[in-house]
């Protein structure tokens, strides 16, 4: 295989770790905490002072008498929450309540003092499991388009990658209380694409076990075309960018959240042969020596039919933002293989990106037997303004009298230089 199987990005999951506090008037507040030790704090006063509650410096905080016997309320979206926690620790407070609206605030696992985080919107909401909405694409997760190859959309898919309980090496501390008390554990909460990728790898292994004759491209296609673009409220998946939450485009979430159960039976797959990869590399002017570096073979590769239009389960078209008004037309050729039980008929359902029209060569695909292939072409025609943003759409092949839906994202976006 010449390419990585997936560009996977990380999203939040439906689970949160909660911390409960009861105020003197009996009001219970539930927040989110990563403090690594079970702690019971009783009968401490809660302090709030508008001038110092941004918690941006330990100097004014340290002048508060009996700080160690007090709980400070820190309220500032302008000061990084890690800096707030550091100031509270240096001031030796007994604990803190952080009011902070960035949902990615705690992905660093830094939590040196007892305390918890609440948002201004959800301050009294108690949510232990089945957090809604979920997933949400994390703000620190990489976005497309890809700089390495512009004809393939990035990312492919999203998987859980925020605060995932993961195995942890025994020679590295898993958590710290303050700065000098280190705790060891076989497990640790981690965030990042490094946490999303194992989810994808495990599902790929499961699919290979269920379908040992499938190529990596078929496994990739099965996961992408059955991914869910909606969250658990049945609305489009959201993405966060610091304090802003908005609908995610395909450049943030790819095809959507991976669905292991549906991917076992995708109906159709976009398969790619080894020669297809060779044709792609030939179109990129790879030399025979470069081929040898990739596949470690002395065989000479056939470059008689170079093509940069690989049989991928997604579509991307990039337009130039350098003109006041821009047009774009791009054609894609695709082939799908019926991996269902037998004969099937599929009907196309197209949602065009904003300012674009989508035309396809066939509205229906008819398969008489399993493993039969059918081809179609898809053409994107875009007319818009130069400063237009990325827009998403999709093509879904819906099985008549069946349960398969085969969805591929379509994205139209500015050329890569516009993202620098």
C-alpha positions in Angstrom: 0.0 0.0 0.0 1.5 3.3 -1.0 -0.6 5.7 1.1 -1.7 6.0 4.7 -5.1 4.4 5.0 -6.7 7.4 6.7 -6.5 11.1 7.6 -8.3 10.8 10.9 -9.2 13.7 13.1 -10.3 13.8 16.7 -13.6 14.7 18.2 -15.2 14.8 21.6 -17.1 11.8 22.9 -20.3 11.4 24.9 -18.5 10.9 28.3 -17.4 13.5 30.8 -15.7 13.3 34.2 -17.7 15.3 36.7 -17.0 17.0 40.0 -19.9 17.9 42.4 -19.9 20.7 44.9 -22.6 21.9 47.3 -22.7 25.5 48.3 -23.7 26.7 51.7 -27.2 27.5 50.5 -27.7 23.9 49.3 -27.3 24.6 45.6 -25.4 21.8 43.9 -23.1 22.6 40.9 -21.7 20.0 38.6 -18.5 20.7 36.6 -15.8 19.0 34.8 -12.5 18.0 36.5 -9.3 16.2 35.8 -7.8 16.6 39.3 -6.2 13.1 39.7 -7.1 12.5 43.4 -10.4 11.9 45.1 -10.8 15.0 47.3 -13.4 16.1 49.9 -13.3 19.8 50.7 -15.7 21.0 53.4 -16.7 24.4 54.9 -14.5 26.6 52.8 -15.6 30.1 51.8 -16.0 30.8 48.0 -14.4 34.1 47.0 -15.1 36.3 44.0 -13.5 39.7 43.3 -14.0 41.3 40.0 -10.5 42.8 39.9 -8.6 39.6 40.6 -11.0 36.9 39.4 -9.4 36.8 35.9 -6.7 34.8 37.9 -4.1 36.1 35.5 -1.4 36.6 38.1 -0.4 35.1 41.4 0.7 38.5 42.8 -2.7 39.8 43.7 -4.1 36.4 44.5 -1.3 35.6 47.0 -2.2 38.7 49.0 -5.6 37.2 49.9 -5.5 36.1 53.6 -6.0 32.4 54.3 -6.0 31.5 50.6 -5.3 27.9 51.5 -8.7 27.9 53.3 -10.6 29.4 50.4 -12.0 28.5 47.0 -11.4 31.1 44.4 -13.8 31.8 41.5 -11.8 32.4 38.3 -13.8 34.0 35.5 -12.0 35.0 32.3 -12.2 33.8 28.7 -9.3 36.1 27.8 -6.8 34.3 30.1 -5.7 30.7 29.1 -7.2 28.3 31.7 -3.8 26.6 32.2 -2.4 30.0 33.2 -5.3 30.5 35.6 -4.7 27.1 37.2 -1.0 27.9 37.6 -1.8 31.2 39.3 -4.2 29.4 41.7 -1.5 26.8 42.5 1.2 29.4 43.1 -1.1 31.3 45.4 -1.8 28.1 47.4 -5.6 28.2 47.2 -7.5 25.4 48.7 -9.4 25.0 45.4 -11.0 26.9 42.5 -14.0 27.1 40.3 -13.1 28.0 36.8 -15.8 29.6 34.6 -14.5 29.2 31.1 -16.3 28.7 27.8 -13.7 27.0 25.6 -14.7 23.3 25.2 -11.2 22.4 24.4 -9.8 24.0 27.5 -8.9 20.9 29.4 -7.3 18.8 26.7 -3.9 19.4 28.2 -4.6 17.4 31.4 -3.0 20.1 33.6 -5.0 20.2 36.8 -2.7 20.9 39.8 -5.4 21.9 42.4 -8.8 20.6 43.5 -11.5 22.3 41.5 -13.6 22.1 38.4 -14.6 23.9 35.3 -18.1 25.1 34.3 -19.3 27.2 31.4 -21.4 30.3 31.7 -24.1 28.5 29.6 -24.1 25.2 31.4 -23.3 26.2 35.0 -26.2 24.3 36.5 -26.4 21.4 34.1 -25.6 18.0 35.4 -24.3 15.7 32.7 -22.5 12.5 33.4 -22.9 10.5 30.2 -24.6 10.9 26.9 -23.3 14.5 26.6 -25.0 16.5 23.9 -24.1 17.6 21.4 -21.5 15.0 20.6 -19.3 14.6 18.7 -17.8 18.0 18.3 -14.6 18.3 16.2 -11.9 19.7 18.5 -10.4 23.1 17.8 -6.8 21.7 17.9 -7.5 19.1 15.3 -5.9 19.7 11.9 -8.0 20.9 9.0 -7.9 20.5 5.3 -7.2 21.0 2.5 -4.1 18.9 2.2 -0.8 20.5 1.1 0.7 17.2 0.0 -1.9 16.4 -2.6 -4.8 18.8 -3.6 -7.0 16.3 -5.5 -7.8 14.3 -2.3 -9.8 15.8 0.4 -8.5 16.0 4.0 -9.5 14.7 6.5 -11.2 11.4 5.7 -13.1 10.9 8.9 -13.3 11.7 12.6 -13.1 9.4 15.6 -13.1 10.0 19.4 -9.9 11.7 20.4 -10.5 14.0 23.3 -9.7 12.8 26.8 -9.5 9.1 25.9 -8.5 6.6 28.6 -5.3 5.1 27.1 -2.5 2.8 28.3 0.4 4.7 29.8 4.1 3.8 30.2 5.2 2.9 33.7 8.3 5.1 33.6 6.4 8.3 32.9 4.2 10.0 35.5 0.6 10.0 34.6 -0.5 13.0 36.6 0.9 15.6 39.0 -0.5 17.4 42.0 1.1 20.8 42.2 4.5 20.6 40.7 6.3 18.1 42.9 3.9 15.2 43.6 3.9 12.8 40.7 1.4 10.0 40.3 1.9 6.7 38.4 -0.8 4.8 36.6 -1.2 2.2 33.9 -3.7 4.5 32.2 -4.0 8.2 31.4 -6.5 10.5 29.8 -5.0 11.8 26.5 -6.2 14.0 23.6 -5.2 14.3 20.0 -5.2 12.5 16.6 -2.9 9.9 18.3 -6.1 8.9 20.2 -8.4 9.0 17.2 -6.1 6.9 15.0 -6.2 3.8 17.2 -10.0 3.8 17.0 -9.7 3.8 13.2 -7.0 1.2 13.2 -9.1 -1.1 15.4 -12.1 -0.8 13.2 -10.0 -1.4 10.1 -8.7 -4.6 11.7 -12.2 -5.7 12.5 -13.3 -5.1 8.9 -10.3 -7.0 7.6 -11.3 -9.9 9.8 -14.9 -9.8 8.5 -13.8 -9.3 4.9 -10.4 -10.8 4.4 -10.6 -10.3 0.6 -11.0 -6.6 0.9 -8.1 -4.3 -0.1 -7.2 -1.4 2.2 -9.1 1.0 -0.1 -12.3 -1.0 0.3 -11.9 -0.9 4.1 -11.3 2.9 3.9 -14.3 3.3 1.7 -16.6 1.3 3.9 -15.8 3.4 6.9 -16.1 6.7 5.0 -19.3 6.1 3.2 -21.1 4.8 6.3 -19.8 7.6 8.6 -22.4 9.8 10.2 -22.3 13.6 9.5 -24.9 14.2 12.3 -24.4 14.4 16.0 -26.5 12.8 18.7 -29.1 15.6 18.4 -29.6 14.7 14.7 -28.0 18.0 13.7 -24.9 18.6 11.7 -21.7 17.9 13.6 -20.2 21.1 15.1 -16.6 22.3 15.3 -15.0 24.6 17.8 -12.5 27.3 17.2 -11.6 28.8 20.6 -15.0 30.3 21.7 -16.8 29.9 18.4 -18.9 26.9 17.7 -20.2 26.4 14.1 -21.2 23.7 11.7 -18.2 21.6 10.6 -17.4 21.5 6.9 -15.9 18.5 5.2 -12.5 20.1 5.7 -13.0 19.7 9.4 -14.9 16.4 9.8 -14.4 14.6 6.5 -17.2 12.1 5.9 -18.3 12.3 9.6 -18.0 10.2 12.7 -17.0 6.6 12.1 -19.7 4.0 12.6 -18.1 0.6 13.2 -21.4 -1.4 12.9 -22.6 0.1 9.6 -19.1 -0.1 8.1 -19.3 -4.0 8.2 -22.0 -3.9 5.5 -21.5 -0.8 3.4 -23.4 -1.9 0.2 -20.9 -0.3 -2.2 -17.2 0.4 -2.0 -14.8 2.6 -4.0 -12.0 0.1 -4.6 -8.4 1.2 -5.7 -6.0 -1.3 -7.3 -2.2 -1.2 -7.0 -2.0 0.0 -10.7 -4.4 2.9 -9.8 -1.9 4.1 -7.2 0.9 3.7 -9.8 -1.1 5.8 -12.3 -1.5 8.5 -9.6 2.2 8.6 -8.9 3.0 8.7 -12.6 0.8 11.8 -12.9 2.9 13.4 -10.2 6.0 12.7 -12.3 7.5 10.1 -9.9 10.6 8.4 -11.3 11.4 4.7 -11.3 13.9 5.3 -8.5 11.2 7.0 -6.4 8.9 4.1 -7.0 11.6 1.7 -5.7 11.8 3.8 -2.5 8.1 3.4 -1.9 7.5 -0.2 -2.8 11.1 -1.6 -2.5 10.6 -3.5 -5.7 13.0 -3.7 -8.7 10.1 -4.0 -11.1 9.6 -1.3 -13.6 6.2 0.4 -13.2 3.9 1.1 -16.2 3.3 4.8 -16.6 1.4 4.6 -19.9 -1.9 5.8 -18.3 -1.1 8.4 -15.7 -4.2 9.8 -13.9 -4.6 12.2 -10.9 -8.2 11.2 -10.5 -8.0 8.3 -8.1 -11.1 6.3 -7.2 -11.6 8.1 -3.8 -14.8 8.1 -1.7 -14.9 11.9 -1.5 -14.6 14.9 -3.9 -12.8 18.2 -3.6 -12.6 21.1 -6.0 -10.4 24.2 -5.2 -11.0 27.6 -6.8 -8.6 30.6 -7.1 -9.5 33.4 -4.7 -7.4 36.0 -6.6 -10.3 37.3 -8.7 -13.4 39.3 -7.7 -15.6 36.6 -9.4 -14.5 33.1 -10.0 -15.7 30.1 -12.0 -14.6 26.5 -11.7 -15.6 23.2 -13.5 -14.1 19.9 -12.4 -15.0 16.4 -13.5 -14.4 13.2 -11.5 -14.7 9.6 -12.6 -15.7 7.0 -10.1 -16.3 3.2 -10.0 -18.2 1.5 -7.2 -18.3 -2.2 -6.5 -21.4 -4.0 -5.1 -20.3 -5.9 -2.0 -23.9 -6.5 -0.9 -25.5 -10.0 -0.9 -26.7 -9.9 -4.5 -28.6 -7.8 -7.1 -29.3 -4.2 -6.1 -30.4 -0.9 -7.5 -29.2 2.5 -6.2 -30.6 5.9 -6.8 -28.5 9.1 -6.4 -29.3 11.8 -3.9 -27.2 15.0 -4.4 -26.8 18.0 -2.1 -24.7 20.6 -3.9 -22.4 22.9 -2.0 -23.4 26.6 -1.9 -22.8 28.5 -5.2 -22.2 25.1 -7.0 -24.2 22.8 -9.2 -23.5 19.1 -9.4 -24.3 16.9 -12.4 -23.8 13.1 -12.6 -23.8 10.8 -15.6 -26.2 8.3 -14.1 -29.1 8.8 -11.7 -29.4 5.1 -11.0 -26.8 2.2 -10.7 -28.1 -1.3 -11.3 -26.1 -4.4 -10.1 -27.1 -7.9 -11.2 -24.8 -9.7 -8.8 -22.3 -9.3 -6.0 -18.8 -7.8 -6.9 -20.2 -6.2 -10.1 -18.8 -2.7 -10.8 -20.6 0.3 -12.2 -19.0 3.6 -13.2 -20.2 7.2 -13.1 -18.9 10.7 -13.5 -19.6 13.7 -11.3 -19.0 17.3 -12.4 -18.8 20.3 -10.1 -19.6 23.7 -11.5 -18.9 26.6 -9.2 -19.6 30.3 -9.6 -19.0 32.6 -6.7 -17.1 35.4 -5.1 -13.3 35.4 -4.5 -13.6 35.5 -0.7 -16.1 32.6 -0.5 -15.4 30.1 2.3 -15.3 26.3 2.1 -18.7 24.8 1.3 -19.8 21.3 1.7 -22.3 19.0 -0.1 -22.6 15.2 -0.7 -23.7 12.5 -3.1 -25.5 9.5 -1.5 -26.4 6.3 -3.3 -29.6 5.1 -1.7 -30.5 1.4 -2.2 -34.1 0.8 -3.5 -36.0 -1.6 -1.2 -32.9 -2.0 0.9 -31.0 -0.6 3.8 -27.8 0.6 2.3 -26.9 4.3 1.9 -23.5 5.1 0.5 -22.5 8.8 1.2 -19.5 10.7 -0.1 -18.7 14.3 0.9 -18.2 17.0 -1.7 -16.3 20.1 -0.8 -15.6 23.3 -2.8 -13.0 25.6 -1.2 -10.3 28.2 -1.9 -6.9 27.1 -3.1 -4.4 26.2 -0.5 -2.5 29.5 -0.6 -5.7 31.2 0.8 -5.3 29.2 4.0 -1.8 30.4 4.9 
